[in-house]
Amino acid sequence: MKRVLDDEGKRLLKNQGKAIRKELHFHSYRLIRDRKAEAMITGENQATLKLTHPIYERFLDIRKRTTRKGGKRKSAKGYRIHNRFMMGHYLSIGNRMSIDFTNEVAEQIKKDMKQKGGSNG
């Protein structure tokens, strides 16, 4: 599990870094420098992916609404640098965990069956 989380964390930082460089045409050094992904084992068969980033990254992603003189509201889209990546990688982690975990369980069952079959025969 930790390996999957490490891989996905590195992939998220790489893909998000590309988007930040592409979308933001102003000082983005701190956004790129202060992002970290850390996979930790929290117990037996449990792991956590901890993502840290500057708080204003989240606010750059939010839609901005402004009011014009006639009372009409205009909505400007935010920079797509946070939600898209978090949700995309969240789904990817879930998918990889379900597939990898299934294969891992199948291999463990095969090992158990061979050990039980070998000791009884």
Summary of the structure (lengths in Angstrom):
residues: 121
radius of gyration: 21.8
end to end distance: 34.9
largest distance: 87.3
contacts: 287
relative contact order: 0.15
helix: 59%
strand: 19%
